[in-house]
Amino acid sequence: MMNNDEFKQRFLPFHRLIYRISYAILENTGDAEDATQEVFIKLWQQRDKLQRVQNDQAFVVTMAKHHSLDMLRQGYRKNEFLMDEYRDVAGEEMPEDRMHAKERLSTVIKCLSGLPESQQKVMQLRHFADLSIPEIAKITQYTEVNIRQLLSRARNTMKERLNQNER
């Protein structure tokens, strides 16, 4: 059976990765924190079986993805995308600057939510969860070429829509 120190050494380094994956799926900091904690609880409960795991990172990525998707299916709350991460827009100096920053954020969120689901997901994983293309491939089961294509289409669509809104 794996002891506490060995468990920490093997799995604690994946904390940020688990959180980023959970956040990318759940789109809420509180839910992502809950999911991260639950994944570590499940890992700890399965510690006697973890000796057989060949690739710790792949195992943890899969576990985080499945747990987060289960949370969505169970009806966990899903706050408006990214709002709690950007609430500090209020940190802008002038009231007009705050208003413009909020408007820009609202426009970006609206444009992003208008994308096809596959494009939304890869954009969120790449730009907001800061995952690499190979990490996104593991989570989504898309090929790296497909991910690059989805990102390119999403960026082009976002650029067009944002330019239309500026007019």
Backbone as JSON, one array per atom type, in Angstrom:
{
  "sequence": "MMNNDEFKQRFLPFHRLIYRISYAILENTGDAEDATQEVFIKLWQQRDKLQRVQNDQAFVVTMAKHHSLDMLRQGYRKNEFLMDEYRDVAGEEMPEDRMHAKERLSTVIKCLSGLPESQQKVMQLRHFADLSIPEIAKITQYTEVNIRQLLSRARNTMKERLNQNER",
  "N": [[0.84, -1.18, 0.0], [0.48, 2.25, -0.74], [2.25, 4.81, 0.9], [1.74, 7.9, 2.77], [3.73, 9.88, 2.16], [4.81, 8.96, -0.28], [2.51, 9.08, -1.87], [2.01, 11.87, -1.87], [4.35, 12.74, -3.16], [4.09, 11.58, -5.71], [1.54, 12.44, -6.69], [0.72, 15.03, -5.85], [2.09, 17.02, -7.38], [0.41, 17.29, -9.58], [-1.66, 18.91, -8.98], [-2.27, 21.59, -9.94], [-2.74, 21.02, -12.64], [-4.97, 19.32, -12.51], [-6.81, 21.11, -11.45], [-6.9, 23.05, -13.53], [-7.96, 21.57, -15.66], [-10.44, 20.84, -14.59], [-11.54, 23.38, -14.21], [-11.69, 24.26, -16.85], [-13.68, 22.65, -17.83], [-15.85, 22.96, -16.03], [-16.06, 25.68, -15.73], [-16.04, 27.45, -13.57], [-14.67, 28.78, -10.67], [-15.08, 27.93, -7.97], [-16.4, 25.46, -8.29], [-14.42, 24.1, -9.71], [-12.41, 23.98, -7.79], [-13.71, 22.34, -5.9], [-13.97, 20.02, -7.45], [-11.28, 19.37, -7.87], [-10.45, 18.78, -5.27], [-12.11, 16.56, -4.77], [-11.11, 14.75, -6.67], [-8.55, 14.27, -5.63], [-9.31, 13.04, -3.23], [-10.52, 10.72, -4.23], [-8.27, 9.6, -5.48], [-6.66, 9.11, -3.22], [-8.25, 7.25, -1.9], [-8.0, 5.14, -3.62], [-5.39, 4.41, -3.42], [-4.02, 1.99, -2.98], [-4.26, 0.68, -5.37], [-2.92, 2.25, -7.13], [-0.28, 1.66, -7.62], [-0.12, 0.13, -9.88], [-0.52, 1.85, -11.96], [0.61, 3.08, -14.99], [1.17, 5.56, -16.23], [1.14, 8.34, -14.53], [0.31, 11.02, -14.99], [-1.44, 10.87, -17.25], [-3.4, 9.24, -16.14], [-4.38, 10.86, -14.05], [-5.31, 13.08, -15.51], [-7.37, 11.91, -17.0], [-9.03, 11.07, -14.89], [-9.71, 13.55, -13.7], [-11.04, 14.79, -15.82], [-13.25, 13.04, -16.22], [-14.49, 13.16, -13.7], [-15.2, 15.88, -13.54], [-16.93, 16.11, -15.74], [-18.93, 14.39, -14.83], [-19.84, 15.93, -12.68], [-21.0, 18.06, -14.08], [-23.09, 16.7, -15.39], [-24.58, 16.03, -13.18], [-25.75, 18.35, -12.56], [-24.36, 20.51, -11.41], [-23.82, 23.9, -10.48], [-23.35, 26.39, -12.97], [-21.77, 29.08, -13.51], [-21.84, 32.23, -15.24], [-19.61, 32.26, -17.89], [-16.29, 32.72, -17.02], [-16.76, 35.0, -15.44], [-16.32, 35.23, -12.64], [-13.58, 35.18, -12.61], [-12.86, 37.56, -13.72], [-13.85, 39.59, -12.24], [-12.38, 41.49, -11.03], [-12.26, 43.57, -12.73], [-13.23, 45.82, -11.74], [-11.09, 47.03, -10.66], [-10.12, 48.94, -12.32], [-9.13, 52.32, -12.87], [-10.73, 54.68, -13.52], [-14.27, 55.36, -13.63], [-15.36, 55.25, -16.23], [-13.48, 53.68, -17.54], [-13.79, 51.26, -16.18], [-16.39, 50.64, -16.97], [-16.06, 50.36, -19.76], [-14.28, 48.2, -19.79], [-15.85, 46.19, -18.67], [-17.83, 46.05, -20.63], [-16.28, 45.18, -22.83], [-15.47, 42.66, -21.89], [-17.98, 41.41, -21.64], [-18.74, 41.38, -24.34], [-16.74, 39.71, -25.44], [-17.33, 37.31, -24.09], [-19.9, 36.86, -25.06], [-19.36, 36.53, -27.81], [-17.72, 34.27, -27.71], [-19.49, 32.39, -26.63], [-21.15, 32.04, -28.76], [-19.87, 30.38, -30.49], [-19.41, 27.12, -32.07], [-19.78, 24.19, -30.0], [-17.47, 22.49, -29.84], [-15.41, 24.2, -30.65], [-15.61, 26.2, -28.69], [-14.85, 24.72, -26.42], [-12.14, 23.95, -26.94], [-10.99, 26.47, -27.15], [-11.38, 27.45, -24.55], [-9.89, 25.59, -23.05], [-7.35, 26.02, -24.1], [-6.79, 28.84, -23.95], [-7.81, 29.81, -21.54], [-7.56, 27.89, -19.58], [-5.0, 27.41, -20.02], [-3.72, 25.2, -21.24], [-1.61, 22.92, -23.03], [-1.43, 21.94, -26.51], [-1.07, 19.08, -26.76], [-2.01, 18.33, -24.18], [-4.68, 19.16, -24.34], [-5.51, 17.44, -26.33], [-5.43, 14.98, -24.99], [-7.5, 15.34, -23.16], [-9.8, 15.96, -24.69], [-9.87, 14.01, -26.63], [-9.55, 14.63, -29.28], [-7.62, 14.89, -32.3], [-4.32, 16.35, -32.48], [-3.99, 17.9, -34.76], [-6.64, 18.41, -35.46], [-7.39, 19.93, -33.24], [-5.78, 22.22, -33.55], [-6.91, 23.19, -35.9], [-9.57, 23.68, -35.07], [-9.05, 25.69, -33.16], [-7.98, 27.69, -34.81], [-10.16, 28.29, -36.49], [-11.99, 29.14, -34.56], [-10.67, 31.39, -33.49], [-10.57, 33.05, -35.75], [-13.31, 33.47, -36.24], [-14.04, 34.7, -33.84], [-12.49, 37.03, -34.05], [-13.67, 38.27, -36.29], [-16.29, 38.7, -35.32], [-15.81, 40.34, -33.11], [-14.7, 42.56, -34.39], [-16.93, 43.41, -35.84], [-18.59, 44.22, -33.76], [-17.24, 46.45, -32.87], [-17.77, 48.36, -34.69]],
  "CA": [[0.0, 0.0, 0.0], [1.24, 3.49, -0.87], [2.2, 5.64, 2.12], [1.39, 9.31, 2.6], [4.81, 10.61, 1.48], [4.87, 8.52, -1.67], [1.32, 9.63, -2.52], [2.27, 13.29, -2.08], [5.42, 12.9, -4.15], [3.62, 11.19, -7.03], [0.32, 13.04, -7.2], [0.55, 16.45, -5.53], [2.51, 17.91, -8.48], [-0.64, 17.41, -10.59], [-2.75, 19.72, -8.44], [-2.63, 22.68, -10.87], [-3.28, 20.43, -13.86], [-6.33, 18.86, -12.2], [-7.64, 22.31, -11.32], [-7.09, 23.67, -14.85], [-8.88, 20.73, -16.43], [-11.76, 20.99, -13.97], [-12.04, 24.73, -14.5], [-12.01, 24.34, -18.27], [-14.95, 21.94, -18.06], [-16.91, 23.47, -15.17], [-16.13, 27.12, -15.97], [-16.33, 28.13, -12.31], [-13.54, 28.52, -9.77], [-15.5, 27.14, -6.8], [-16.65, 24.09, -8.74], [-13.13, 23.5, -10.06], [-11.75, 23.65, -6.52], [-14.4, 21.16, -5.37], [-13.62, 18.87, -8.28], [-9.88, 19.04, -7.58], [-10.43, 18.12, -3.96], [-12.74, 15.24, -4.92], [-10.18, 13.88, -7.4], [-7.52, 13.84, -4.67], [-9.93, 12.09, -2.31], [-10.63, 9.45, -4.96], [-6.91, 9.05, -5.63], [-6.24, 8.6, -1.92], [-9.03, 6.04, -1.62], [-7.54, 4.09, -4.52], [-3.92, 4.41, -3.36], [-3.46, 0.64, -3.06], [-4.31, 0.27, -6.78], [-2.15, 3.19, -7.94], [1.03, 1.09, -7.97], [-0.22, -0.45, -11.22], [-0.69, 2.92, -12.95], [1.82, 3.25, -15.8], [1.39, 6.97, -16.53], [0.4, 9.09, -13.52], [-0.33, 12.21, -15.56], [-2.58, 10.46, -18.07], [-4.41, 8.73, -15.22], [-4.95, 12.0, -13.34], [-6.05, 13.87, -16.5], [-8.61, 11.17, -17.27], [-9.86, 11.1, -13.69], [-10.22, 14.92, -13.56], [-12.01, 15.02, -16.9], [-14.46, 12.26, -15.96], [-15.17, 13.68, -12.51], [-15.78, 17.17, -13.89], [-18.08, 15.86, -16.6], [-19.97, 13.86, -13.94], [-20.41, 17.06, -11.94], [-21.89, 18.77, -15.0], [-24.28, 15.87, -15.58], [-25.36, 16.05, -11.94], [-26.38, 19.66, -12.44], [-23.61, 21.51, -10.66], [-24.06, 25.24, -11.02], [-22.42, 26.8, -14.01], [-21.87, 30.53, -13.59], [-21.49, 32.8, -16.53], [-18.23, 31.95, -18.22], [-15.18, 33.59, -16.67], [-17.1, 36.23, -14.73], [-15.67, 35.34, -11.35], [-12.16, 35.41, -12.81], [-12.64, 38.91, -14.2], [-14.57, 40.56, -11.41], [-11.48, 42.58, -10.65], [-12.37, 44.66, -13.7], [-13.51, 46.98, -10.9], [-9.81, 47.63, -10.3], [-9.81, 50.04, -13.24], [-9.06, 53.6, -12.16], [-11.83, 55.6, -13.79], [-15.55, 54.67, -13.85], [-15.54, 54.99, -17.66], [-12.61, 52.55, -17.87], [-14.46, 50.05, -15.66], [-17.54, 50.37, -17.81], [-15.57, 49.85, -21.04], [-13.7, 46.88, -19.55], [-16.98, 45.25, -18.51], [-18.45, 45.89, -21.95], [-15.39, 44.33, -23.63], [-15.58, 41.3, -21.37], [-19.29, 40.91, -22.01], [-18.7, 41.12, -25.78], [-15.91, 38.52, -25.65], [-18.09, 36.15, -23.61], [-21.01, 36.64, -26.0], [-18.78, 35.98, -29.04], [-17.26, 32.91, -27.42], [-20.64, 31.49, -26.43], [-21.78, 31.81, -30.05], [-19.09, 29.41, -31.27], [-19.8, 25.72, -31.88], [-19.31, 23.67, -28.72], [-16.1, 21.97, -29.92], [-14.51, 25.36, -30.71], [-15.63, 26.8, -27.36], [-14.11, 23.89, -25.47], [-10.69, 24.04, -27.17], [-10.59, 27.84, -26.8], [-11.34, 27.54, -23.09], [-8.77, 24.8, -22.56], [-6.08, 26.6, -24.56], [-6.53, 30.22, -23.57], [-8.22, 30.15, -20.18], [-6.97, 26.9, -18.68], [-3.58, 27.47, -20.36], [-3.23, 23.86, -21.52], [-0.91, 22.75, -24.3], [-2.18, 21.17, -27.52], [-1.11, 17.66, -26.36], [-2.89, 18.17, -23.02], [-6.05, 19.28, -24.84], [-5.79, 16.19, -27.06], [-5.73, 13.94, -24.0], [-8.79, 15.62, -22.52], [-10.93, 15.96, -25.64], [-9.75, 12.88, -27.54], [-9.37, 15.12, -30.64], [-6.22, 14.86, -32.72], [-3.68, 17.65, -32.36], [-4.28, 18.64, -35.99], [-8.02, 18.86, -35.33], [-7.4, 20.99, -32.22], [-5.23, 23.42, -34.18], [-7.9, 23.66, -36.86], [-10.67, 24.26, -34.29], [-8.56, 26.94, -32.58], [-7.85, 28.67, -35.88], [-11.52, 28.71, -36.89], [-12.58, 29.89, -33.44], [-10.01, 32.7, -33.42], [-11.01, 33.86, -36.89], [-14.7, 33.84, -36.01], [-14.04, 35.67, -32.75], [-11.94, 38.28, -34.57], [-14.7, 38.88, -37.15], [-17.41, 39.17, -34.49], [-15.35, 41.47, -32.3], [-14.56, 43.7, -35.28], [-18.29, 43.86, -36.14], [-19.11, 44.91, -32.58], [-16.55, 47.73, -32.71], [-18.31, 49.33, -35.68]],
  "C": [[0.88, 1.25, 0.0], [1.11, 4.29, 0.43], [1.95, 7.1, 1.75], [2.46, 10.09, 1.82], [4.92, 10.24, 0.01], [3.7, 9.08, -2.47], [1.55, 11.11, -2.85], [3.29, 13.52, -3.19], [4.91, 12.61, -5.56], [2.48, 12.05, -7.56], [0.11, 14.52, -6.88], [1.04, 17.38, -6.64], [1.44, 18.12, -9.56], [-1.79, 18.3, -10.14], [-3.21, 20.8, -9.42], [-3.26, 22.12, -12.15], [-4.72, 19.97, -13.64], [-7.27, 20.07, -12.12], [-7.94, 22.93, -12.69], [-8.07, 22.88, -15.7], [-10.3, 20.9, -15.89], [-12.36, 22.35, -14.28], [-12.46, 24.85, -15.96], [-13.36, 23.68, -18.56], [-16.09, 22.61, -17.29], [-17.11, 24.98, -15.27], [-16.48, 27.92, -14.72], [-15.23, 27.78, -11.31], [-13.93, 27.65, -8.58], [-15.73, 25.69, -7.16], [-15.35, 23.38, -9.08], [-12.35, 23.12, -8.81], [-12.37, 22.42, -5.88], [-13.99, 19.9, -6.13], [-12.19, 18.42, -8.0], [-9.77, 18.28, -6.27], [-11.02, 16.71, -4.05], [-11.83, 14.26, -5.67], [-9.08, 13.39, -6.46], [-8.08, 12.86, -3.65], [-10.05, 10.73, -2.98], [-9.27, 8.79, -5.15], [-6.45, 8.42, -4.33], [-6.98, 7.29, -1.59], [-8.58, 4.86, -2.47], [-6.03, 3.89, -4.45], [-3.31, 3.02, -3.44], [-3.45, 0.12, -4.5], [-3.4, 1.13, -7.66], [-0.76, 2.69, -8.31], [1.04, 0.55, -9.39], [-0.35, 0.59, -12.33], [0.64, 3.14, -13.67], [2.18, 4.73, -16.0], [0.52, 7.8, -15.58], [-0.35, 10.28, -14.12], [-1.55, 11.85, -16.39], [-3.73, 9.97, -17.19], [-5.14, 9.88, -14.53], [-5.79, 12.86, -14.3], [-7.39, 13.2, -16.78], [-9.56, 11.25, -16.08], [-10.49, 12.5, -13.51], [-11.29, 15.21, -14.6], [-13.32, 14.29, -16.59], [-15.22, 12.81, -14.76], [-15.87, 15.01, -12.82], [-17.01, 17.01, -14.78], [-19.24, 15.26, -15.79], [-20.64, 14.98, -13.16], [-21.38, 17.85, -12.82], [-23.2, 18.0, -15.19], [-25.19, 15.9, -14.35], [-25.96, 17.42, -11.66], [-25.67, 20.65, -11.56], [-23.84, 22.86, -11.3], [-22.98, 25.58, -12.04], [-22.58, 28.3, -14.19], [-21.48, 31.01, -14.96], [-20.0, 32.69, -16.74], [-17.28, 33.07, -17.84], [-15.52, 34.79, -15.8], [-16.38, 36.33, -13.4], [-14.17, 35.55, -11.49], [-11.87, 36.86, -13.18], [-13.4, 39.95, -13.4], [-13.67, 41.73, -11.02], [-11.38, 43.64, -11.74], [-12.63, 45.95, -12.92], [-12.22, 47.68, -10.46], [-9.4, 48.75, -11.24], [-9.96, 51.37, -12.5], [-10.32, 54.44, -12.31], [-13.12, 54.81, -14.03], [-15.77, 54.34, -15.33], [-14.7, 53.78, -18.09], [-13.22, 51.24, -17.39], [-15.61, 49.66, -16.56], [-17.09, 49.77, -19.15], [-14.98, 48.44, -20.88], [-14.8, 45.84, -19.39], [-17.67, 44.99, -19.84], [-17.62, 44.98, -22.84], [-15.49, 42.88, -23.19], [-16.9, 40.67, -21.77], [-19.34, 40.54, -23.5], [-17.89, 39.86, -26.08], [-16.68, 37.26, -25.24], [-19.22, 35.83, -24.57], [-20.49, 36.01, -27.3], [-18.34, 34.53, -28.83], [-18.43, 31.95, -27.28], [-21.38, 31.21, -27.73], [-21.04, 30.82, -30.93], [-19.68, 28.01, -31.11], [-19.13, 25.16, -30.62], [-17.86, 23.17, -28.77], [-15.08, 23.12, -29.95], [-14.46, 26.06, -29.36], [-14.71, 26.04, -26.41], [-12.6, 24.03, -25.69], [-10.18, 25.45, -26.88], [-10.44, 27.98, -25.29], [-10.12, 26.79, -22.55], [-7.43, 25.45, -22.92], [-5.8, 27.96, -23.92], [-6.91, 30.56, -22.13], [-7.72, 29.14, -19.16], [-5.47, 26.77, -18.94], [-2.97, 26.08, -20.56], [-2.54, 23.83, -22.88], [-1.8, 21.94, -25.25], [-2.2, 19.68, -27.14], [-2.01, 17.41, -25.14], [-4.36, 18.24, -23.43], [-6.44, 18.01, -25.57], [-6.14, 15.06, -26.1], [-7.12, 14.1, -23.41], [-9.95, 15.42, -23.49], [-10.98, 14.73, -26.53], [-9.74, 13.31, -29.02], [-7.9, 14.95, -31.0], [-5.64, 16.27, -32.58], [-3.94, 18.52, -33.59], [-5.69, 19.22, -35.92], [-8.11, 20.02, -34.33], [-6.88, 22.29, -32.81], [-6.23, 24.04, -35.16], [-9.09, 24.31, -36.14], [-10.27, 25.6, -33.68], [-8.48, 28.03, -33.64], [-9.22, 29.19, -36.31], [-12.16, 29.57, -35.8], [-11.98, 31.29, -33.36], [-10.47, 33.61, -34.55], [-12.44, 34.34, -36.7], [-14.8, 34.9, -34.92], [-13.56, 37.04, -33.25], [-12.99, 39.02, -35.41], [-15.83, 39.47, -36.29], [-17.02, 40.36, -33.63], [-15.19, 42.72, -33.15], [-15.94, 44.27, -35.66], [-18.87, 44.65, -34.98], [-18.47, 46.27, -32.37], [-17.12, 48.79, -33.65], [-19.55, 49.99, -35.19]]
}
